Amino acid sequence: MKKILNLIIACVLLASCNTTTYFYQLVDIASDDINDNQSSNKDFDVYFDFWGDGGSTTYQIHNKGEKTMYIKYDECQLIINGQIQDLYDNSEYTNSNSTSIKRGKSVSKSASGAISGIGILSGLVEAYSRSASTSASVSKENTNSSSRTYSDKKIYVLPPNSSRDIYGPDLQSYVFSDCDLVEYPSIKKSALDNGFSYTNENSPLNFRVFITYAFNEQFSDKKTYSITGYVNRVSNWNPSAFITNERYKECDKGMYQTKEVIEWRSPSRYYVSYKKTK
């Protein structure tokens, strides 16, 4: 029994010694349709910022014309490596809440006593006793419930000279791997030059943003706009090289403080974090 207990303790100690370190894969995006993080046609401008863990595909669309634009959200898609990712979700969701309040109070009071004295009016000796009791109770119950069912809008209205965010899923949920790509690089080996470059033809990830819109609610003049892009470079990074500390002063006053910064941040880049347990 003692040997088994010692074995369990040893396993717990070994498990507690394991530490998890996050490495980072830096991903660069190229596109013939996006210049300075903006894609445009005669009707609107589209702005991208892919930066984030997994690559954000949320974009902002700005109606630069003088007519109200209608975006057919259920026909807007993100297409990754030929697979359609619908942005519109026609599921119905119910949000409900219920509140019940009960209050109660009971009070009782009693008193008894004996008083003897001379009855002024009757002239007789009068002895008597008095008792009194009082009780009160209050009970109140209030129940309030509500429910709400909602789903995505099929059509977004975009007035002239206004903007709206169109939300999308992440581009990448896994790490690109290659036998010649160091999975857990040292600080010295963490560099853009130690990564791999791709063309549009051999890229591991191609994507297309598909937008459907019109200038009337009946969509009789329905139009589409397509924006394409691809991953053109990946590189793996040691966390100490990917995230660095920078000293600064708030308003040029007080003590120096430090903050974490990522030198490689760019709207045309994103990263994927992955774990190394040791």
C-alpha positions as a Markdown table, in Angstrom:
| # | Residue | x | y | z |
|---|---|---|---|---|
| 1 | Met | 0.0 | 0.0 | 0.0 |
| 2 | Lys | 2.9 | 2.3 | 0.9 |
| 3 | Lys | 4.5 | 1.7 | -2.5 |
| 4 | Ile | 1.3 | 2.5 | -4.4 |
| 5 | Leu | 0.9 | 5.7 | -2.4 |
| 6 | Asn | 4.5 | 6.8 | -3.2 |
| 7 | Leu | 3.9 | 6.0 | -6.9 |
| 8 | Ile | 0.8 | 8.2 | -6.9 |
| 9 | Ile | 2.7 | 11.0 | -5.2 |
| 10 | Ala | 5.5 | 10.8 | -7.7 |
| 11 | Cys | 3.1 | 10.9 | -10.7 |
| 12 | Val | 1.4 | 14.0 | -9.2 |
| 13 | Leu | 4.8 | 15.7 | -8.7 |
| 14 | Leu | 5.9 | 14.9 | -12.3 |
| 15 | Ala | 2.6 | 16.2 | -13.7 |
| 16 | Ser | 2.9 | 19.4 | -11.8 |
| 17 | Cys | 6.4 | 20.0 | -13.2 |
| 18 | Asn | 5.0 | 20.1 | -16.8 |
| 19 | Thr | 4.8 | 23.6 | -18.2 |
| 20 | Thr | 3.1 | 24.7 | -21.3 |
| 21 | Thr | 4.8 | 27.1 | -23.7 |
| 22 | Tyr | 3.0 | 28.7 | -26.6 |
| 23 | Phe | 4.8 | 29.1 | -29.9 |
| 24 | Tyr | 3.5 | 31.1 | -32.8 |
| 25 | Gln | 3.1 | 30.6 | -36.6 |
| 26 | Leu | 3.1 | 33.9 | -38.4 |
| 27 | Val | 1.1 | 34.0 | -41.6 |
| 28 | Asp | 1.3 | 36.5 | -44.4 |
| 29 | Ile | -1.5 | 37.2 | -46.8 |
| 30 | Ala | -1.3 | 38.4 | -50.4 |
| 31 | Ser | -4.1 | 39.5 | -52.7 |
| 32 | Asp | -4.4 | 41.2 | -56.1 |
| 33 | Asp | -7.8 | 42.6 | -55.0 |
| 34 | Ile | -6.7 | 44.1 | -51.7 |
| 35 | Asn | -4.3 | 47.1 | -51.6 |
| 36 | Asp | -3.3 | 48.8 | -48.3 |
| 37 | Asn | -6.0 | 46.6 | -46.7 |
| 38 | Gln | -8.7 | 48.0 | -48.8 |
| 39 | Ser | -10.7 | 46.6 | -51.8 |
| 40 | Ser | -13.1 | 48.9 | -53.7 |
| 41 | Asn | -15.5 | 49.1 | -56.6 |
| 42 | Lys | -17.6 | 52.1 | -57.7 |
| 43 | Asp | -20.2 | 51.5 | -55.1 |
| 44 | Phe | -18.4 | 50.7 | -51.8 |
| 45 | Asp | -15.0 | 50.3 | -50.0 |
| 46 | Val | -14.2 | 47.2 | -48.1 |
| 47 | Tyr | -11.6 | 47.3 | -45.3 |
| 48 | Phe | -9.8 | 44.2 | -43.8 |
| 49 | Asp | -7.7 | 43.6 | -40.7 |
| 50 | Phe | -6.8 | 39.9 | -40.6 |
| 51 | Trp | -4.6 | 40.3 | -37.4 |
| 52 | Gly | -5.6 | 37.9 | -34.6 |
| 53 | Asp | -5.2 | 34.3 | -33.5 |
| 54 | Gly | -6.5 | 32.3 | -36.5 |
| 55 | Gly | -7.0 | 35.2 | -38.9 |
| 56 | Ser | -10.1 | 37.4 | -38.6 |
| 57 | Thr | -12.3 | 37.6 | -41.8 |
| 58 | Thr | -14.5 | 40.3 | -40.3 |
| 59 | Tyr | -14.5 | 43.2 | -42.8 |
| 60 | Gln | -16.0 | 46.7 | -42.8 |
| 61 | Ile | -18.0 | 47.8 | -45.8 |
| 62 | His | -18.6 | 51.5 | -46.5 |
| 63 | Asn | -21.3 | 52.8 | -48.8 |
| 64 | Lys | -19.6 | 55.7 | -50.6 |
| 65 | Gly | -22.6 | 56.5 | -52.9 |
| 66 | Glu | -25.7 | 58.7 | -52.5 |
| 67 | Lys | -28.2 | 55.8 | -52.6 |
| 68 | Thr | -29.2 | 53.4 | -49.8 |
| 69 | Met | -27.5 | 50.0 | -50.3 |
| 70 | Tyr | -29.1 | 46.6 | -49.4 |
| 71 | Ile | -26.7 | 43.8 | -48.5 |
| 72 | Lys | -28.2 | 40.3 | -49.0 |
| 73 | Tyr | -26.5 | 38.8 | -46.0 |
| 74 | Asp | -27.8 | 35.2 | -46.6 |
| 75 | Glu | -26.0 | 35.3 | -50.0 |
| 76 | Cys | -22.7 | 36.6 | -48.6 |
| 77 | Gln | -20.1 | 33.8 | -48.2 |
| 78 | Leu | -16.5 | 33.1 | -47.3 |
| 79 | Ile | -15.0 | 30.4 | -49.4 |
| 80 | Ile | -11.8 | 28.7 | -48.1 |
| 81 | Asn | -10.0 | 26.3 | -50.3 |
| 82 | Gly | -13.2 | 25.8 | -52.3 |
| 83 | Gln | -15.4 | 25.1 | -49.3 |
| 84 | Ile | -18.2 | 27.6 | -48.6 |
| 85 | Gln | -18.5 | 29.1 | -45.2 |
| 86 | Asp | -22.0 | 30.6 | -44.9 |
| 87 | Leu | -22.0 | 33.8 | -42.9 |
| 88 | Tyr | -25.8 | 33.8 | -42.5 |
| 89 | Asp | -27.3 | 31.6 | -39.8 |
| 90 | Asn | -31.1 | 31.1 | -40.1 |
| 91 | Ser | -31.4 | 29.3 | -36.8 |
| 92 | Glu | -33.8 | 30.7 | -34.2 |
| 93 | Tyr | -32.6 | 31.4 | -30.7 |
| 94 | Thr | -34.7 | 32.0 | -27.6 |
| 95 | Asn | -33.6 | 34.1 | -24.7 |
| 96 | Ser | -35.8 | 33.9 | -21.6 |
| 97 | Asn | -35.6 | 35.0 | -18.0 |
| 98 | Ser | -37.9 | 34.5 | -15.0 |
| 99 | Thr | -38.0 | 36.3 | -11.7 |
| 100 | Ser | -39.9 | 35.4 | -8.5 |
| 101 | Ile | -40.1 | 37.4 | -5.4 |
| 102 | Lys | -41.7 | 36.3 | -2.1 |
| 103 | Arg | -41.9 | 38.3 | 1.0 |
| 104 | Gly | -43.4 | 37.3 | 4.4 |
| 105 | Lys | -43.7 | 38.9 | 7.8 |
| 106 | Ser | -45.5 | 37.7 | 11.0 |
| 107 | Val | -45.6 | 39.7 | 14.2 |
| 108 | Ser | -47.3 | 38.6 | 17.5 |
| 109 | Lys | -47.5 | 40.5 | 20.8 |
| 110 | Ser | -49.1 | 39.6 | 24.1 |
| 111 | Ala | -49.3 | 41.2 | 27.5 |
| 112 | Ser | -51.1 | 40.3 | 30.7 |
| 113 | Gly | -51.4 | 42.0 | 34.0 |
| 114 | Ala | -53.5 | 42.4 | 37.1 |
| 115 | Ile | -54.5 | 45.8 | 38.4 |
| 116 | Ser | -56.5 | 46.4 | 41.6 |
| 117 | Gly | -57.9 | 49.6 | 42.8 |
| 118 | Ile | -61.0 | 51.6 | 43.7 |
| 119 | Gly | -63.6 | 52.1 | 41.1 |
| 120 | Ile | -64.3 | 55.8 | 41.1 |
| 121 | Leu | -67.7 | 55.4 | 39.7 |
| 122 | Ser | -68.9 | 52.3 | 41.4 |
| 123 | Gly | -67.1 | 52.7 | 44.6 |
| 124 | Leu | -66.4 | 49.0 | 44.6 |
| 125 | Val | -63.1 | 47.3 | 44.7 |
| 126 | Glu | -62.4 | 46.1 | 41.2 |
| 127 | Ala | -59.7 | 43.5 | 40.3 |
| 128 | Tyr | -59.2 | 42.6 | 36.7 |
| 129 | Ser | -56.7 | 41.2 | 34.3 |
| 130 | Arg | -56.0 | 42.2 | 30.8 |
| 131 | Ser | -54.4 | 40.3 | 27.9 |
| 132 | Ala | -53.8 | 41.4 | 24.4 |
| 133 | Ser | -52.3 | 39.7 | 21.3 |
| 134 | Thr | -51.6 | 41.1 | 17.9 |
| 135 | Ser | -50.5 | 39.2 | 14.8 |
| 136 | Ala | -49.9 | 40.4 | 11.3 |
| 137 | Ser | -48.5 | 38.6 | 8.2 |
| 138 | Val | -47.8 | 39.9 | 4.8 |
| 139 | Ser | -47.1 | 37.6 | 1.8 |
| 140 | Lys | -46.4 | 38.8 | -1.7 |
| 141 | Glu | -45.3 | 36.8 | -4.7 |
| 142 | Asn | -44.4 | 38.4 | -8.0 |
| 143 | Thr | -43.4 | 36.3 | -11.0 |
| 144 | Asn | -42.1 | 37.9 | -14.2 |
| 145 | Ser | -41.0 | 35.9 | -17.2 |
| 146 | Ser | -40.1 | 36.9 | -20.8 |
| 147 | Ser | -38.8 | 35.2 | -23.8 |
| 148 | Arg | -37.4 | 36.4 | -27.1 |
| 149 | Thr | -36.8 | 34.6 | -30.3 |
| 150 | Tyr | -34.4 | 36.1 | -32.9 |
| 151 | Ser | -32.3 | 35.2 | -35.9 |
| 152 | Asp | -29.9 | 36.9 | -38.3 |
| 153 | Lys | -31.2 | 39.5 | -40.6 |
| 154 | Lys | -31.3 | 38.4 | -44.2 |
| 155 | Ile | -30.8 | 41.9 | -45.5 |
| 156 | Tyr | -28.6 | 44.6 | -44.0 |
| 157 | Val | -29.5 | 48.3 | -44.8 |
| 158 | Leu | -26.6 | 50.5 | -45.5 |
| 159 | Pro | -27.5 | 54.2 | -45.9 |
| 160 | Pro | -25.3 | 56.6 | -48.0 |
| 161 | Asn | -21.9 | 57.4 | -46.5 |
| 162 | Ser | -22.2 | 54.9 | -43.7 |
| 163 | Ser | -20.3 | 51.7 | -42.7 |
| 164 | Arg | -21.1 | 48.3 | -41.3 |
| 165 | Asp | -19.1 | 45.4 | -40.0 |
| 166 | Ile | -19.7 | 42.0 | -41.6 |
| 167 | Tyr | -18.6 | 39.3 | -39.2 |
| 168 | Gly | -16.9 | 36.1 | -40.4 |
| 169 | Pro | -15.2 | 33.0 | -39.1 |
| 170 | Asp | -11.4 | 32.5 | -38.6 |
| 171 | Leu | -9.4 | 31.6 | -41.7 |
| 172 | Gln | -7.2 | 29.0 | -40.0 |
| 173 | Ser | -7.6 | 26.7 | -37.0 |
| 174 | Tyr | -4.5 | 24.5 | -37.4 |
| 175 | Val | -0.7 | 24.9 | -38.0 |
| 176 | Phe | 0.8 | 24.4 | -41.4 |
| 177 | Ser | 3.6 | 21.8 | -41.1 |
| 178 | Asp | 6.5 | 20.8 | -43.2 |
| 179 | Cys | 9.5 | 18.6 | -42.6 |
| 180 | Asp | 11.8 | 21.5 | -43.4 |
| 181 | Leu | 10.0 | 23.9 | -41.1 |
| 182 | Val | 11.2 | 23.9 | -37.5 |
| 183 | Glu | 8.3 | 23.3 | -35.3 |
| 184 | Tyr | 9.8 | 24.8 | -32.1 |
| 185 | Pro | 12.5 | 27.2 | -33.2 |
| 186 | Ser | 14.9 | 28.9 | -30.9 |
| 187 | Ile | 15.0 | 32.7 | -30.5 |
| 188 | Lys | 17.9 | 32.8 | -33.0 |
| 189 | Lys | 16.0 | 30.7 | -35.5 |
| 190 | Ser | 12.9 | 32.8 | -35.3 |
| 191 | Ala | 12.9 | 35.0 | -38.4 |
| 192 | Leu | 10.9 | 35.7 | -41.4 |
| 193 | Asp | 13.7 | 34.3 | -43.6 |
| 194 | Asn | 13.4 | 30.9 | -41.9 |
| 195 | Gly | 9.8 | 30.5 | -43.2 |
| 196 | Phe | 8.3 | 29.2 | -46.5 |
| 197 | Ser | 7.0 | 31.3 | -49.3 |
| 198 | Tyr | 4.1 | 30.3 | -51.6 |
| 199 | Thr | 2.5 | 31.4 | -54.8 |
| 200 | Asn | -1.3 | 31.6 | -55.5 |
| 201 | Glu | -1.0 | 28.2 | -57.3 |
| 202 | Asn | 0.8 | 26.2 | -54.5 |
| 203 | Ser | -0.5 | 28.1 | -51.4 |
| 204 | Pro | -1.9 | 25.9 | -48.6 |
| 205 | Leu | -4.8 | 28.3 | -48.2 |
| 206 | Asn | -6.8 | 30.3 | -50.7 |
| 207 | Phe | -9.9 | 32.3 | -49.8 |
| 208 | Arg | -12.6 | 34.3 | -51.5 |
| 209 | Val | -15.0 | 36.9 | -49.9 |
| 210 | Phe | -18.3 | 37.0 | -51.8 |
| 211 | Ile | -20.6 | 40.0 | -51.3 |
| 212 | Thr | -24.2 | 40.3 | -52.7 |
| 213 | Tyr | -25.9 | 43.6 | -52.7 |
| 214 | Ala | -28.5 | 45.9 | -54.5 |
| 215 | Phe | -29.9 | 49.4 | -54.4 |
| 216 | Asn | -33.6 | 48.3 | -54.0 |
| 217 | Glu | -35.3 | 46.0 | -51.5 |
| 218 | Gln | -36.6 | 43.7 | -54.2 |
| 219 | Phe | -33.0 | 43.0 | -55.4 |
| 220 | Ser | -34.0 | 43.4 | -59.0 |
| 221 | Asp | -30.6 | 45.0 | -59.7 |
| 222 | Lys | -28.7 | 42.4 | -57.6 |
| 223 | Lys | -24.9 | 42.7 | -57.9 |
| 224 | Thr | -22.0 | 40.6 | -56.6 |
| 225 | Tyr | -18.4 | 41.5 | -55.7 |
| 226 | Ser | -15.7 | 39.0 | -55.1 |
| 227 | Ile | -12.4 | 39.5 | -53.3 |
| 228 | Thr | -9.7 | 36.8 | -53.4 |
| 229 | Gly | -6.5 | 36.2 | -51.4 |
| 230 | Tyr | -4.0 | 33.5 | -50.4 |
| 231 | Val | -1.4 | 32.7 | -47.8 |
| 232 | Asn | 2.0 | 33.6 | -49.3 |
| 233 | Arg | 4.3 | 33.0 | -46.3 |
| 234 | Val | 4.5 | 31.2 | -43.0 |
| 235 | Ser | 7.2 | 31.2 | -40.3 |
| 236 | Asn | 7.3 | 29.7 | -36.8 |
| 237 | Trp | 8.4 | 31.7 | -33.8 |
| 238 | Asn | 9.7 | 31.3 | -30.4 |
| 239 | Pro | 7.5 | 33.2 | -27.9 |
| 240 | Ser | 10.4 | 35.3 | -26.7 |
| 241 | Ala | 11.1 | 36.5 | -30.2 |
| 242 | Phe | 7.5 | 36.9 | -31.2 |
| 243 | Ile | 6.5 | 39.0 | -28.2 |
| 244 | Thr | 8.9 | 41.5 | -26.7 |
| 245 | Asn | 8.7 | 44.0 | -23.9 |
| 246 | Glu | 8.8 | 47.7 | -24.4 |
| 247 | Arg | 9.4 | 50.4 | -21.8 |
| 248 | Tyr | 7.3 | 53.5 | -21.8 |
| 249 | Lys | 6.0 | 56.4 | -19.7 |
| 250 | Glu | 2.4 | 57.4 | -19.5 |
| 251 | Cys | 2.2 | 61.1 | -20.6 |
| 252 | Asp | 5.9 | 61.3 | -20.2 |
| 253 | Lys | 5.5 | 61.3 | -16.4 |
| 254 | Gly | 6.1 | 59.0 | -13.6 |
| 255 | Met | 7.9 | 55.7 | -13.5 |
| 256 | Tyr | 8.8 | 53.6 | -16.6 |
| 257 | Gln | 6.4 | 50.7 | -17.2 |
| 258 | Thr | 6.6 | 47.8 | -19.6 |
| 259 | Lys | 4.1 | 46.4 | -22.1 |
| 260 | Glu | 4.1 | 43.5 | -24.4 |
| 261 | Val | 4.4 | 44.3 | -28.1 |
| 262 | Ile | 4.4 | 42.3 | -31.3 |
| 263 | Glu | 6.7 | 43.9 | -33.9 |
| 264 | Trp | 5.2 | 41.9 | -36.7 |
| 265 | Arg | 1.7 | 43.0 | -36.3 |
| 266 | Ser | 0.0 | 44.0 | -39.6 |
| 267 | Pro | -3.5 | 44.0 | -41.0 |
| 268 | Ser | -2.3 | 41.7 | -43.8 |
| 269 | Arg | -0.9 | 39.2 | -41.3 |
| 270 | Tyr | -2.3 | 36.9 | -38.6 |
| 271 | Tyr | -0.9 | 34.2 | -36.3 |
| 272 | Val | -1.8 | 30.8 | -35.0 |
| 273 | Ser | -0.7 | 29.8 | -31.4 |
| 274 | Tyr | 0.2 | 26.3 | -30.6 |
| 275 | Lys | 1.4 | 24.5 | -27.5 |
| 276 | Lys | 4.6 | 22.8 | -26.5 |
| 277 | Thr | 4.4 | 20.9 | -23.2 |
| 278 | Lys | 7.6 | 20.0 | -21.5 |
